Amino acid sequence: MASGTTAPPPPANLKRIVTASLIGTTIEWYDFFLYGSAAALVFNKLFFPDSDPLVGTLLSFLTYAVGFAARPLGALVFGHFGDRLGRKKLLVLSLLLMGGATFAIGLLPTHASVGTAAPVLLTLLRLVQGFALGGEWGGAVLLVSEHGDARRRGFWASWPQTGAPAGQLLATGVLSLLTAVLSDAAFVSWGWRIPFLLSGVLVIVGLWIRLSVDESPVFRQALAQAEARKATQAAADAEKLPLVSVLRHHWRDVLVAMGARMAENISYYVITAFILVYATTSAGVSKQTALNAVLIASAVHFAVIPAWGALSDRIGRRPVYLVGAVGVGLWMFPFFTLVDTGRFGSLVLAVTVGLVLHGAMYAPQAAFFSEMFATRMRYSGASIGAQFASVAAGAPAPLIATALLADYDSSTPIALYVIAAVLLTVVAVASAKETRLRDLADVGPSAGAEESEEAPAAKVRAV
């Protein structure tokens, strides 16, 4: 497909699409992160009360990890239908599933009321959350990437990525407010339910906005071409299951995406979820202080992601990503040293710098992964690469970090754990081809072919 056939949408339309994607991802990440914060703060007492406190936290984080286990299944299912039916329909479904599961968690009986049925129900709802989020990410970033102009794709596609810190900011902010105004007894008794029930209101707002956007023009053109050629054998080959096509034509890109996610995913959950355990148990910091530090750092994280995305438009996805990966690795030992002081200012500095460096990986990720795959397999490819990695990265990260702390009573093994992930990411990203000049209007597997930095201007005129 010629790159000049798809004109970029009017700026107002593009901004509306970015806003819809951002609000939708913010709500979904709010739901997902809310569970992580609650797992660190109260779920061990409510659903695993018979365990030693640290063991209870481990069990709580285990149910947290279950959500990640469901994300690859969500990536496969949503990716398949997203490449067949379109991005928008699947994004609406993912928002409904995530919001419904989160609202239901707020209504759950605890272990004191129904015994072992409580953690079982909690785990099932966490599986639904993970399934929904596994399908959300790919569709949200593709909807923006495929609407925007190629020259600023990194910047525009980074905005749905800000949904993660925005969701973290919202979840942590609500929890911080509740812990400030409620006694510990009231918070454990009923206050923890309020943020989960609030999700019901947020989902209604998100659906209203998300239903107002148009389907990706790049996908519509690809679908029209596929329909026109369905009778030919070549088209029949091209219209195989998206998963089959991804594994046949883009298996190297899937491996690169998975490797790129290791440091980004592990470092994020160590910095934002595990830190609530470490700061309160090893550094003697109160829950309120730890939550406030994450709250401030998440606000800075939100602000720097678009800046990193814009930089990736100028110098490339790979250089920015590598800066973030190496920076996070170098920061790990100073990070724990600052937290160990127990001072609020040091804790804020530790988490903020960590999240700023994380943003250098997370910001270009949306455009980077989108540009790796051809249109008719892009939802599947980007989702599979991102979500399969989360099983080995983000899912066990708080669990492994907590276990290392319990075994060694030291932050050194945890820092080394993150650094090992950084090495994997550096190898993966360094071995990848630069993608920032690729044309997202390409339908076939050739979209994964290398483009030179000297490509004609016509190649980047429009997406």
N, C-alpha and C positions, 0 to 999 in steps of 0.2 A: 504494500500500500504506500502510495506516495505520501511523504511527510507533510506536504502542504495542503492536503485535502481537508483537513480538519482545522477550522479556524478556532482560536481560543475564544471562550465565552466572554461576554461582557464582564467587566470587573465586578459590577454589582452582583451578577449571578454567581460568579466564582466566590465572592465573599460570603454569599448566602450558603453555598455548598460547604465551604470551610467551616462556617459557624455551625451548620447542622451536624457535620462530622465531629467537630470539637465537643459540642454539647452531648452528643450521643456517647462518645468515648469517655467523656468525663463521668457521666452517670454510670456507665458499665464499670469503669475503674473504681469509682466510689464504692460500688457494691463489692467488688473483689477485694479492695484494700481494707475496707471496713472489717471484713472477716479476719484478715491478717492481724490488724490491730487488736481486735477483740480476742483473737486466739492468744496473743501475747499477754493480754491484761486480765481477762475474766473467764474465758472458756475453760481453762484448767480447773477452776473452782466450781463452775456450773455443770460441766458435763463429765469431768473426771475427778470428782472430789475425794475418792478413796486413795489416790496416788500421792506419793511424795511430791511437793510443789514443783521441783524441776522435772520430774518424770511426768507430772500432769501437763506441764508446758510442752514437753516432747510429744505427748499424745495429742495435745491440742494442735501443735504444728503438723502432726501427721495427717489430721483431717484437713488442715490447710493445704498440704501437699497433694491430697487426693484431687483437689480442683485442678491442679496442673496436669494430673494424669488423664483427665477428661479432655484437655485442650486439643491434643492431636486428633481425637475422634471428631471434635467440633470442626477442626481445620479440614478434615477429609470430607465431612458431610456438607458443611457450608461452602467449602471450596468447590466441590463438584457442582452443586446447584447454583452457586454464584457465577460459575463459568458458563452454565447452561441457561439460567433464567435471568441473571442480572444481579448487580451489586445491591441495589436499593431494597428489594424484597427481603433478601436475607438479613440485611441490617435491621430491618423492622422486627423480624422474628427474633434475632439475637437479643435485642433490647427487651422484648416482652419476656423471654425466658429468664434473662438475668434479673430483671426487676421483680418478677414473680417469685423466684427462688429466694431473693434477699428479703422480700416482704414476709415470706413464710418463715424464715429464720427468726424474725422478730416475734413470731407467734408460738415458737416451739416451747414445749414443756421441758424443764430441766431434769437432770438426773434425780433430784430430790422428789420429783413428781411421778416419773414413769420408769425410773431405773435405767437399765442398759438400752432401752428403746430410744432414749434421748440422743446419745451420741450416734446411734445408727441413723436416725432421721437427719441429724445435722450433717452427717457424711453424705447422705443421698442428695440433700439440697446443695451441698458444696460441689458434688459432681455435676449438677445442672448448671451451676455458676461457671464451672470450668468449661463445660461443653459450649455454652453461649459465648464466653470470651474467646474461645478458640476460633470461632467463626467471625467474631466482631472485628478483630484487628485488621485482617486482610481486606475486608470490604471497605472499612472506613478510610484507610490510607489510599486504596485504589480509586475510590470515588473522587478524591481530591486530585490524586496524581493524574488520572485520566481526563480530568476537566481542565487542569491548569496548563499554562504555557511552559514550554520546555526550558526556557532560560531561567525561570525562577521556580522550577519544580521542587527543588530541595527545600526552599523557603515555605512554599504553600503546603507541601506534604508534611512538613514538620509540625504544622498546627494540630492535626489530629493526635500527634504524639504528645502534645502538651496536655491532652486529656488524662494522661497517667499522673503527672504531678498535680493537675487540677483535682482529679479524683482523690489523690492522696491528701491534698490540702483540705478538701471538703470533709473527707472521712475523719482525718486527724483533728480538724477544727471542731467538728461536732462532738467528738469524744472528749477533746480538751475542755470544751465549754461545759459538758455534762459533769466531768470529774471536778471541775472548779466549783460548780453550784450545788452539787449533790454530795452527800456524805458517802463514804465508801460502802456502807451498808445499803443505802438507797440505790446506788449505782449498780451494785451486784444483784440486788433484788429485782429492780424493774427498769432502772435508768438505761441499761445497756440495750434495751429493746428499741428505744426511740430512734436511733440512727437507722436501724434496719427497716422500721415501719415507714420512715421518711422516704425510703426508696420508692414507695408506691406513688407519691406525689411527683417525684423527679421523673419517673418513667412516663407519666402522662404528658409532662412538658416535653420530654425528649421525643416521644412519638409524634406529637403535634408538629414539631420542627422537622423531624426526619422525613415525615410523609410529604413535606412540601417541596423536596428537592427532586431534580430530574435524574434519570438514569444516565450513566456515563456515555457520552457520544462515541467514544472510542469503542466501547463494548457494543453499542447499537450498530455501528458500522461493521464490526467483526461478525456480529450475529446475522446481519443482512447478507453479507458475503457468503457466510456458511450456508444459509438457507438457499441462496441462488445456485450454489454448487453442489447441493446435496446429492444430486443424481449421479455425479461422476465418482469413479473409484477413488480419485485423489481426495475428493472431499470426504468420502467414507473413511479413508485412512486418517484424515485430519480430525474427524469428529469422533475419534476414539474417546474413551473415558479420560477426562482431564488428568487424573492421577497417572494413568498409563503413559500419556504423552509427557508429563512432567518427568517421570522416571526414565523415559527413553531419551528425551532431548535435553533435559536440564538437571540431570542428577548431580553434576559437579556444582551447579549453582545452589542446589539444595544443601549440599555439604558445606559450601562456603557460608550460606545463611545460618546454618546450625552452629558452625564454629564461631561466627561473628557474634552470635547471641550469648555465648558462654560467659564472657566477662561482663557484658552488659547486664544480663539477667541476674547472675549470682551477686555481683557487687550491689545491685539495687536493693535486693531483698536483705542483704546483710546490713546495708546502711540504713534502711527504713523500717524493717520488721524486726530483725534480730536485735538491733540496737535498743529496742524497748525492753528486751530481756536483759541484755548485758548491762545497760546503764543502771537499771533498777536493782539488779542482783549483785553485780561485781563492783560498780562504781558508787553505789549508795545514793543514786539520784532518784528523786520521787517520780511517780508516773506523770504527774502534771508537768514537771520540768522536761522530761524526755519527750513528751508529746509536743510541748511548745517548741523545742529545738527542731523536731521534724517538721512542724508547721512552718516555721520561718524558712527553713532550708527548701521546703517544697515550693514556696512562693518564688524564691530565687531560681529554682530549677525550672519553673514554668516560664520565667522571663528569658532565660538564656537559650532555651531550645530553639526558638525561631532564629536567633542570631547564629547559632551553630549551623542550622539548616541553610541560611543565606550564605554562610562562608563556604559550605559544600558546593554551592552553585558556582562559586568563583574558583576554588582550587581543587575541587573534586571530592567525591564521597570518601574514598579510601584515606587520604591524608587526615581529614578531620576525624574519622573513625579511629585511626591509629593513635592520634593525639589523646583521645579519650581513654583508650584501652591502656596505653603505657602510663598515662597520668594516674589512673585508678590504681594500677599496680604499685606505683611509687608512693602513693598516698596512704596505703593500708597501715603501715606501722605508725606514721604520725597520727593517723586517724584514731587508733586505739589509745595511743599515748595521751592525746587530748581528752578523750572520753574518760580515761582513768583519773584525771584531775578532779572530776566531780563538779567542776565549775560550769555554770550555765553558758557563759561566753565561749569557753573552750569547746563545749559540746555543740553549740551552734556552728562554730567555725569548722569543726570536724565533719559534721553532716553536710554543711553547705558546700564546702570545697569538694567533697566526695560526689555530691549530686551535680555540681557544675561540670566536673570531669565526666560523669556518667552521661550528661546531656550531649557531650561531643560524640558519643556512640549512638545514643538514642535518636538524636535529631535527624541525621542523614539516613538512618535505617529505613525509613518509609520509602524514600525515593530510591535508595540503593537496591532494596529487595524488589520493588516494583519494576525497576529497569532491567532486572535479571531475566524476566520471564516474558514469553509471548502472550498476546492479549487473550487468546482462547484457553490459556492454561495459567493465567497470571494469578487469579484468586487462589487456585489450588497450590501453585508453586510457592507463592509468598507465604501463604498460611502454613503449609507443611514445613517449610524451612524454619519459620519462626516458632511454631508451636511444638514441633517435635523436640526442638532443643530445650524448650521450657521444662520438659520432663526430667532431663538430666541436669538442668541448671537451676532455674528459679524454684522448682518444686521442692527439692531436698535442701536448698541453701539454708533456710533458718533451722531446719532439723539437724543438718550436719554441723552447723555452727554451734547450736545448743549442745549437741553431743560432745563436740570437741571441748567446749567450755567445761562440761561436767567431768570429762575424763582427765583433762590437763590443768584445769583451773587457771588458764592463761589465754591471752588473746593471740599469742604467737602462731599456734597452729591454724587459727582462723584466718589470720593475715596471709599465711602461706597458701592456704586453700584458695583464696581469691587470686593470689598471684599466679597460681597454677592455671586457673581459668583464663587469666590475661594472656599467658603464653599461647594457649590454644587459639584465642581470638586473633592475636597478632599474626600467627602463622596463616590462619584462614583468610584474613583480610589482605595480607601481603601477597597471597597467591592469587587473589581475585583480579579481574580486569576492571579498569575504571569504566563506569557506566553513565556518567552524567550527560553525555551527548547522544544517548540512545533514543530512538524514536518509539514511543509507546503505541503508535498506530500500527506497528508491525503485528500481523496476526499469527504468522507461522512460527515455527521453531527457530527460524533464522534470527529472531529478535535477540537471541542469546549470543549472536556472533559479535566479535570484538569490533568496536568502532574506534577509530584513531582520533586523537585530540585535534587533528587537522581536518576533521570532516567538514564538508562544505556547509555554509550557513543554512542552505535549504534543508539540511537534515535536522536542524534544531529549530526550524521556524515555528512549528506548532507540534502539539502532542498528537 
